[in-house]
Amino acid sequence: MCFDVSLTVQEQELVDIAQDFTAAEITPNAGDWEHDRTYPRDTQMAAAARGLGGVLVPKADGGQGVSYTAACRIFEELANGCMAFTFSMVVHNNFAMSLAANGSALLKDKFLADLIACRRIGAFLLTEPGMGSDAQAVACMARPDNDGWVLDGEKAWISSASHAGVLSIYAQTDPSKGWRGIMCFMIEAEREGVHRVGPYAMAGGHALGTGGFRFEGVRLTRDDVLLEQEAAFKGAMGGIDSARFFVGAMCTGMVSAALERSLEYVAARPAFGQKVADFQGIQWMLADVATDLEAMRLLTYSAADTWDRGGNASMAAAHAKKFATRAALTRLTDCMQVMGANGFMIDEVAARHFASAKMCQFMDGTTEIQNVVISRGLLRNR
Ligand SMILES: Cc1cc2nc3c(=O)[nH]c(=O)nc-3n(C[C@H](O)[C@H](O)[C@H](O)COP(=O)(O)OP(=O)(O)OC[C@H]3O[C@@H](n4cnc5c(N)ncnc54)[C@H](O)[C@@H]3O)c2cc1C
């Protein structure tokens, strides 16, 4: 790695823990998780036992209180082994941070300690079967009823839906107000009227436990409110920039792992009386992987640094996500290519990460939505 970031001693310790945890608990098992389509709940608890369950939660609230730059390094290390497992941890850590920042004392008492310990996993419910990119078109209805609301509708494409214990649900409470009518409620997944959908069968990344929820007459009280009207949609969109550079960090981790494996392979594989590594065409393909890896790392950590300094990271995060997800898809296929047919085996890290890299082009805003953000920024005030 040419580019490095500046971290505190405590942050570096957590990155080291993440690196060791990946080598011991994630990389050896990720193939089985994918093959068996299991969600590694025990591994999540084990990660929390090492301090990785509430990295963004302030220390005063029982978390690690690290910078977003440090969180990126942690997620990069974890994704080196399995992006799907890591993304569930990213969503979960963001969820716990949002509760710490926005939740009432009552909600925090109810859920925060369990979330930091990963005794319960958090899921963020915005997307619906009929709506994704156009997030303000929420159709889930929370109809005012006496002192509270009654929730009906459906959510789709939710990370950790198969096993999440706490849900933050974005629902429309007053359609006449458009996005301003959306509120966010935080409830336990066992509440009467909450039904899980899925998990989905996808092209890969099954350790994420992706699926949906159906709500039938779910009763919500004022105690369940995480974010009020107007604040809820702004809150969902406000957190998306950091989610985008976390995706960049995960792509960096995946390509890094694949490059390492390819280098090891070509240095040992014979062809035409020499090593595959001796062919200049192979060397240059790997050099291109390394260049893109460096570029995705720079864009990702530049966006995280902007965020940590309190700047507007929207453009930087969109650049990082667009470039990193595109580069990951291309460069993972290069890593497979230099290994010949063996690179195509699903147990090989590049092949397994390949489907996950495609997944990264959808979540937290598609590539096209990153272009919407970037072009809006370019044309503002023209
Ligand atoms: C693995 C995975 C995990 C996810 N986890 C979560 C989660 O935890 N919580 C959650 O709420 N959601 C989650 N999502 C959903 C994700 O946020 C959506 O998939 C994403 O917002 C895109 O929405 P869509 O898939 O409905 O695509 P659509 O919005 O239907 O878009 C279809 C196509 O049209 C393009 N398009 C749409 N609008 C524009 C435009 N203005 N200009 C140009 N092109 C456009 C899109 O880029 C895309 O190519 C997850 C998705 C995946 C794949």
The ligand as an SDF file (V2000), in Angstrom:
LIG
                    3D

 53 58  0  0  0  0  0  0  0  0999 V2000
  -27.1420   -5.7090   -1.8080 C   0  0  0  0  0  0  0  0  0  0  0  0
  -28.0180   -4.5270   -1.5980 C   0  0  0  0  0  0  0  0  0  0  0  0
  -28.2650   -4.0660   -0.2990 C   0  0  0  0  0  0  0  0  0  0  0  0
  -29.1140   -2.9920   -0.0880 C   0  0  0  0  0  0  0  0  0  0  0  0
  -29.3810   -2.5960    1.1970 N   0  0  0  0  0  0  0  0  0  0  0  0
  -30.3130   -1.6240    1.4240 C   0  0  0  0  0  0  0  0  0  0  0  0
  -30.7000   -1.2860    2.7760 C   0  0  0  0  0  0  0  0  0  0  0  0
  -30.1530   -1.8100    3.7460 O   0  0  0  0  0  0  0  0  0  0  0  0
  -31.6950   -0.3800    2.9410 N   0  0  0  0  0  0  0  0  0  0  0  0
  -32.3280    0.2340    1.8980 C   0  0  0  0  0  0  0  0  0  0  0  0
  -33.2130    1.0350    2.1340 O   0  0  0  0  0  0  0  0  0  0  0  0
  -31.9760   -0.0760    0.6020 N   0  0  0  0  0  0  0  0  0  0  0  0
  -31.0020   -0.9830    0.3470 C   0  0  0  0  0  0  0  0  0  0  0  0
  -30.6580   -1.3260   -0.9470 N   0  0  0  0  0  0  0  0  0  0  0  0
  -31.3940   -0.7220   -2.0500 C   0  0  0  0  0  0  0  0  0  0  0  0
  -30.5940    0.3060   -2.8420 C   0  0  0  0  0  0  0  0  0  0  0  0
  -30.4620    1.4770   -2.0930 O   0  0  0  0  0  0  0  0  0  0  0  0
  -31.3240    0.4940   -4.1770 C   0  0  0  0  0  0  0  0  0  0  0  0
  -31.1150   -0.6840   -4.9270 O   0  0  0  0  0  0  0  0  0  0  0  0
  -30.8590    1.7110   -4.9210 C   0  0  0  0  0  0  0  0  0  0  0  0
  -31.2590    2.8800   -4.2760 O   0  0  0  0  0  0  0  0  0  0  0  0
  -31.3820    1.7300   -6.3690 C   0  0  0  0  0  0  0  0  0  0  0  0
  -32.7490    1.5640   -6.4250 O   0  0  0  0  0  0  0  0  0  0  0  0
  -33.4030    0.4540   -7.3710 P   0  0  0  0  0  0  0  0  0  0  0  0
  -32.5850   -0.7810   -7.2500 O   0  0  0  0  0  0  0  0  0  0  0  0
  -34.8320    0.3710   -7.0180 O   0  0  0  0  0  0  0  0  0  0  0  0
  -33.2130    1.0000   -8.8280 O   0  0  0  0  0  0  0  0  0  0  0  0
  -34.1830    2.0490   -9.5920 P   0  0  0  0  0  0  0  0  0  0  0  0
  -34.3080    3.2850   -8.8010 O   0  0  0  0  0  0  0  0  0  0  0  0
  -35.4260    1.3570  -10.0050 O   0  0  0  0  0  0  0  0  0  0  0  0
  -33.3080    2.3590  -10.8700 O   0  0  0  0  0  0  0  0  0  0  0  0
  -33.2950    1.5320  -12.0380 C   0  0  0  0  0  0  0  0  0  0  0  0
  -32.2330    2.0710  -12.9900 C   0  0  0  0  0  0  0  0  0  0  0  0
  -32.5550    3.4260  -13.3330 O   0  0  0  0  0  0  0  0  0  0  0  0
  -31.4770    4.2700  -13.0130 C   0  0  0  0  0  0  0  0  0  0  0  0
  -31.9570    5.5770  -12.5650 N   0  0  0  0  0  0  0  0  0  0  0  0
  -32.8600    5.8480  -11.5980 C   0  0  0  0  0  0  0  0  0  0  0  0
  -33.0090    7.1610  -11.4370 N   0  0  0  0  0  0  0  0  0  0  0  0
  -32.1780    7.7690  -12.3230 C   0  0  0  0  0  0  0  0  0  0  0  0
  -31.8780    9.1250  -12.6590 C   0  0  0  0  0  0  0  0  0  0  0  0
  -32.4390   10.1600  -11.9860 N   0  0  0  0  0  0  0  0  0  0  0  0
  -30.9790    9.3690  -13.6440 N   0  0  0  0  0  0  0  0  0  0  0  0
  -30.3710    8.3420  -14.3160 C   0  0  0  0  0  0  0  0  0  0  0  0
  -30.6220    7.0420  -14.0470 N   0  0  0  0  0  0  0  0  0  0  0  0
  -31.5120    6.7480  -13.0570 C   0  0  0  0  0  0  0  0  0  0  0  0
  -30.7350    3.5500  -11.9000 C   0  0  0  0  0  0  0  0  0  0  0  0
  -29.3770    3.9940  -11.7940 O   0  0  0  0  0  0  0  0  0  0  0  0
  -30.8470    2.1170  -12.3460 C   0  0  0  0  0  0  0  0  0  0  0  0
  -29.8650    1.8360  -13.3170 O   0  0  0  0  0  0  0  0  0  0  0  0
  -29.7530   -2.3630   -1.1850 C   0  0  0  0  0  0  0  0  0  0  0  0
  -29.4710   -2.8090   -2.4850 C   0  0  0  0  0  0  0  0  0  0  0  0
  -28.6240   -3.8710   -2.6920 C   0  0  0  0  0  0  0  0  0  0  0  0
  -28.3480   -4.3540   -4.0830 C   0  0  0  0  0  0  0  0  0  0  0  0
  1  2  1  0
  2  3  1  0
  2 52  2  0
  3  4  2  0
  4  5  1  0
  4 50  1  0
  5  6  2  0
  6  7  1  0
  6 13  1  0
  7  8  2  0
  7  9  1  0
  9 10  1  0
 10 11  2  0
 10 12  1  0
 12 13  2  0
 13 14  1  0
 14 15  1  0
 14 50  1  0
 15 16  1  0
 16 17  1  0
 16 18  1  0
 18 19  1  0
 18 20  1  0
 20 21  1  0
 20 22  1  0
 22 23  1  0
 23 24  1  0
 24 25  2  0
 24 26  1  0
 24 27  1  0
 27 28  1  0
 28 29  2  0
 28 30  1  0
 28 31  1  0
 31 32  1  0
 32 33  1  0
 33 34  1  0
 33 48  1  0
 34 35  1  0
 35 36  1  0
 35 46  1  0
 36 37  1  0
 36 45  1  0
 37 38  2  0
 38 39  1  0
 39 40  1  0
 39 45  2  0
 40 41  1  0
 40 42  2  0
 42 43  1  0
 43 44  2  0
 44 45  1  0
 46 47  1  0
 46 48  1  0
 48 49  1  0
 50 51  2  0
 51 52  1  0
 52 53  1  0
M  END
$$$$
